[in-house]
């Protein structure tokens, strides 16, 4: 399976939108970094982002909002926040 910056951004966005758990995001990142083929020219960015996501369950690393914003920018996206009354 080829992984692209777009696919990685969509997976991270799914986590940020509470569609998947942090555990699921971490598992996806760990499996993807070991098994996927990276689109040519995107390897460095994808390995960096997936590596960071794969370590998000380690207390010293974690996954902050700022981390997510930086990763999305590296993947070519800008996060916009919207809120509605609950």
C-alpha angles and dihedrals in degrees: 000000000000116000121204136185088255093055092048091048091051091052093049090046090052088058093046090051090051092245092124132024126250088247091056091048091050092048090049092050094048094048094043095051090053101040112023132090113233122223110256111264093020099071098101095049094044094049090049094049095042091046091054092046092048090057096047092105092060110094094224091056108030123155117268128185088251090054090052092049092050092048093048089051090051088052091052101260137112119212118231120192123216128177134196130187113271 
